[in-house]
Structures are given as structure tokens and as C-alpha cells.
Amino acid sequence: MSVPAAPPGQPKKAATAAWIGSALEYYDFFIYGSAAALIFPTVFFDESDPATATLLSLATFGVAYAARPIGALFLGHYGDRLGRKKIMVFTLILMGLSTFLIGCLPTRDQVGTLAPVLLVICRVLQGISAAGEQASANSMTLEHAPSDRRGFFTSFTLSGTQGGQLLATLVFIPIAALPEDQLLSWGWRVPFWMSIAVAVAGYVIRRTLDETPAFTQQTESEGVAKLPLAVLLREHWADVLRVIAGALVASVSTIFTVWALAYGTSESVGLSRSSMLWVGALANLVALAAIPLWATLSDRIGRRPVFLIGAAGSAVMMFVYLWAISTGAYPLVLVLGIVTFGVVYSAANGVWPSFYGEMFSTRVRLSGMAVGTQIGFAVAGFAVTFAAQIAGPDGDDWFAVALFTSALCVPPVLAALTARETHRIPTELLGTRTPRTESDRERVAA
């Protein structure tokens, strides 16, 4: 039985809601990364030992990634039972509130060790929210999209993610330029307070979305799985492993966004906060254009080759980019940062929403994407902490960090090489090993 087409305009509406929601959600998520690299070592940790304070601050960045697999189990289960829409609204409200609370936290000077404890709790809530955001938004857009344009429409979720990262960077540029006393007393709180708009905007934007035709048909014809996770592990365990391995490519993003920022502004390199933040801003601006272009290409030639370009290319480009930072030559850093993150990494980043989502059937798609990606992303989140240790006591061994990041790109390459190509499979047949009828086989061949 073929899935009925979405009502006119609904695919664009779903893609737009995914873009705006992801931008708002990941604005919250990435302002934390900037603050963890630039502000929190002084505000929440013992500044008498700067190296340890930076390491602990970067570790709190990774805490959210550790919480994400737990959130994925919970949100994936209810997303496959109750629908994509409810999870999309819930995740935005939770992210907005938890981020606002970070801006209200007392500092170490005010309450001692309680300050970093409260920071970690809020960061855990951010991680739980992020666990369901991309999986629900990707499922929503994929199941609304025409079969021959799933790559393009699902890429809007990741374009929104990059848009949120761009917005977070642009907000932090003037904040980072404040005098030191104002920055550390009240300035750093402003970007977090602004996130209260996320809860309001998320509710307004997403409450009007229709549930997807694929999920509605699944509910009416076969019903939902009582235990989606059990079905997922029984029928799709190999693809879950592929998604976990593929999601490790996100290490490129976390190293670029957080560790490279801290390294570039360290005493050994000496670039200013604002100049390094502009590298991220312009790289994300380029990514906004590159992501849908790579995704459109994947609708023509397939998901695997485009993903491989991004994963293998990023492994090489991280050496070049971190070397450029070590030279302190800002024009070189700017150009190579844009190429590495804005262009090359965008190939993998733009295609994974469709590539991963098409591995699973409708009844377990949200669980499969949430569980698989969040386990992989958990490793990617703590890649920053490992990088800070690998970089040595002075934090300047960029080659070791580049080698470590490149090694984390190997599993994504292997995952893509062993995955099925799915860009020509009709939506209702995704996640099935073989077409059920002769007509189904003809549709796949076409």
C-alpha cells in the first residue's frame, strides 16, 4: 500500500518548521559551546589552575552528549507511539527553559562547588532535549517529502542546526568584545536569557503542523509498536550500528566549534576571541548554502557517495585547518575554516538526515535515528574533552588532535561503504529488505 501524498504545501511547511525549530534549538546548544570555551573556566571553575578549569569546562560540554542516549530511548519510544509532532514541541520547550536557567545560575564565587553542579544539571536537560529534536524533525520532513526529494527536504533540519550555530556565534561576537569585568559578571548571561523566546516560538511554529501521512497510515493500518525499541533491535540492529558509527563524524563539528576555538585564542596562538568567532560564523554561513546543494546531489547520485565525500574529506581537512591555526596566520585560518567546515563537512552533515532515516521503517524510524545518532554523538561530544587531554599540558599539540579527529572519521566511512543505497526506494518500502510484490519491485527499479 503506497503512502498518500502530503497535502499541498505541507512538505515545505514541515521543512520550514524543522529549519526554524532546529535553528532555535541549536542556538541554545551552541552558545553553551562558546561559553564553555571562553567564559565558564573562569566563572564556574577554579581559575587558579587555568588548564584544569578549561578541561573541566569542556567536560561539561560533553555531559549533554552523555545524556542524549538516555533521552533518545525515552523520546524515541514516545515519538514512534504518539507521533512526531508532540516530540518536536516538547523538545523545544525543554531546551528553551533549561538554557534560560543557565543564564540565571550563581557563579563559583557566590556558591562554591554548587555552581558547577547546577550547571551540569541544566546541561543534562539540554542533552535530553537535543536527543529528540533532530530525530523527530528529520522523521517529520522525510515522511512529508516526495520520494524523489527526501534528501533535499530533510536537509533543512541540518541547515537549521547550522543557522542556530551561526546565530549563537554572531550573538557571542559582541558579548566577547565586552570589557572583562562586564563579560564575566553579566555579559555572558545575555545569550542564555534570550533563549526564553525558544519556548514561545517553538510552540507557535510547531503546533500547527499536521502529523505525517506515513505515520498516520501506519497507525490506522497496522498500529504502532508497543515496544519500538524491541522491534528496532530485532529487525534493524545492523543499521543501528551503522548509524552509531556514522554519527561519529560529528566529532569534526565539536572539535571545530569548541576545541579549535579554545586553541586559537590560547596564549600559544594568540588570536582574538572575535576573530576566531568570525571563522565559525562565516563557515556556518557557507554551510547554509552548501548543505541543501549536497543533499540535492544525493537525490540524484545517492546518499553513500555524498556522505563519503564529507567523512573522508573532513578527515584530511582537519589536519590542514588545525595546522593553519598553529601558524597564527588569520587569513589562512579563515579560508581553510570555511572550506573545512562550510563546504567539506557539509557533505556528510547535509545528507545524514535522509541517509540514516531511510534505513528504518516508519514504525521505528524515530527510535532508530534517535538511539543511533545520540550514542554516536555522545562520543563526539566527549571528543572535545579527549582532545584537550591529547593536546598536552600546554594545549598546543594540534597534530595529535587532528590525528584523533581523523581516526573518528574512519567508522563513518566504513558505515557508508556497508550501507544500502536507498535514495530511489519509495517511502513506504523503506526499512524492508526486499520489495513485497512485483509492483513494488518495479517501483524500486524505476
FIZARO-92351 format. One record per residue (C-alpha): x, y, z. Coordinates in steps of 0.05 Angstrom, whole numbers, plus 5000, padded with zeros to 4 digits. Layout:
BEGIN
XYZ/...
END
This chain:
BEGIN
500050005000/503050664979/503251255027/498451815007/501752454984/502253005036/497253585027/499754134981/504754575016/505654115075/512653865056/515154585052/511554755117/514654155152/521554335125/520755055147/518554855216/524454385221/529254935199/526655455247/525854985305/532754685296/535855375289/532655595355/534354945390/541554925368/542555665382/541555455454/546054855447/551855215414/552055845458/553955355512/559855115470/562455825461/561555975535/564955325555/571055515514/571456255532/567656405596/565955825641/573155625661/573456295698/566256355722/564755645747/571555325760/577955455798/581555995757/587955895797/589155285753/587155515683/588854865647/584654435694/579054945693/578854925617/578854165617/573054135667/569154655629/569954275564/567753645601/561153975619/560154095544/560653345535/555853195592/549953365548/552252855497/552552325551/545352485569/543052455497/542751685491/538251665552/533752195523/533751825457/530951195489/525351585522/523652065465/524551555410/519651085444/514251615451/515651915383/514251245349/508051135392/504951835397/507552165334/512952635311/509353285325/508653215401/516053075409/518053665366/514154145410/516653835476/524053855457/523954595440/520454795504/525254385547/531354665511/528955385518/527555325593/533954955611/538255455572/534856055605/536255755673/543755705657/543656465649/540756525719/545856075755/550256335811/557756325800/563155945837/564956575876/557756625900/556055905920/562455505912/562254795884/554654815879/555355265818/558454745771/553554215798/547654645777/551054785710/551654035697/544253915714/542054445664/546754165612/543753475621/536853765607/539554085544/542253405523/535653045534/532153575492/537253535435/536552775434/529552815406/529953455366/533653235303/530652535301/523452805306/524653375257/528152915207/522552405212/517352945202/520653235140/522552565109/515552285116/512352915087/517252965029/516352704958/520252054950/524952354898/526752964941/527552675010/534852875013/533253604998/527453675047/530753315105/537053745097/533054335124/533754055194/541354095188/541154765154/537254995214/542554705260/547855095224/543455715225/542855645301/550355565307/551356185264/546456585306/549856355370/556656565343/554057245320/550957365388/557557195423/561857645380/559558305412/559057955480/566257715476/568458425460/565758705526/570758925579/573058335620/569358535684/562758635647/563558005607/564657565668/559457905712/553257975669/555157975595/555657225586/548657135614/545057535559/545357005504/542456485552/536856945575/534957065502/533156335495/526556415531/523956615462/525355895441/519755615483/514756115456/516956085383/517455325384/510255255408/507555755357/511355465298/510354725310/503354665340/500254785271/503854215236/499953605211/502352915231/505952565174/501952145124/506651555134/505651545210/498151645203/497551075154/501950625199/497450785258/490950645220/493250015183/498049625227/498050035291/504250275328/509349825361/508249735435/515749705446/519050045387/525949925416/524849165417/522649185344/528449625326/533749175357/530548545328/529648785256/534549355247/540449225294/545649255239/543049925215/543050195286/550450015289/551650365223/548250995247/552350985312/558750925271/556451445221/554651945275/561951965299/563152445241/560052975286/566752975322/569153435266/563753935287/565253925361/572853975352/571954545302/566854915345/569754835414/576954575417/579554975357/576355595387/579855495453/586455325418/586255925371/585056405429/590356085475/596856425492/600755965446/597056225384/594356895407/588557015360/582957445389/576257165411/572457575360/576857365301/576056625317/568556705326/568257025257/571356395227/565655985255/560456495234/562756525161/563755775157/556655675181/554156185132/557255795075/554455155104/547455435099/548255435023/552554805017/548054335057/541954355011/546454324950/549853694975/543053404994/540253554925/546253204894/544752594938/537652574909/541052474841/547152034853/545551714921/546851824995/553051395002/557851764954/556052454982/556752215054/563551905037/566052565008/564252915073/567152395121/573652245084/574652965064/573753215135/579052715160/584053045114/581953765122/582353765199/589953695192/590154285145/585554725188/588954595255/595754705222/593355375197/591255575268/598155375293/601355875245/597256455273/596156705202/588956935207/587256985132/589556265124/585456045184/579256395157/579656095087/581255385110/576055415165/570655585114/572955035066/573554515121/567054635158/562855035110/564054615048/567153925060/563953735126/557253985099/557153395051/556352895108/552353375150/547253525096/545952805075/545752425140/538452605158/535952245096/541551715095/540151485167/532551585165/531751165102/534950565137/528750465181/521350325172/516150825195/514350445258/521350515287/524451085247/524651595303/527451085353/532650845303/535051545287/534851785359/538351195390/543551105335/545451835327/545552005401/550251445420/554951665365/554052395384/555752225456/562552005434/563152635391/561353075449/566852805493/571752845435/572953555458/575053325528/579652785499/582553295451/584153755510/587953185542/591452955478/593753665464/598553615523/599754055584/600554685542/594554515498/598254625433/599453925403/594754055345/597553475304/595452965356/588453275358/587953255282/590152525282/584952355335/579352715297/581252365232/581151685267/574051835288/572251935215/574151215197/567950875226/563251345187/566851165123/566150415138/558850505156/557350845089/561150315050/557049755081/550250105078/544850005025/543450564976/536350804989/535251444950/530751104898/526550684946/519350914956/517851185025/513150625045/518450095027/524050405067/526749935120/524549305083/529748815059/526048624995/520048914958/513748554978/510448494910/512248514836/509449224831/513849434889/519949134854/518249524791/517550174831/524450074863/527549924796/524450554766/
END
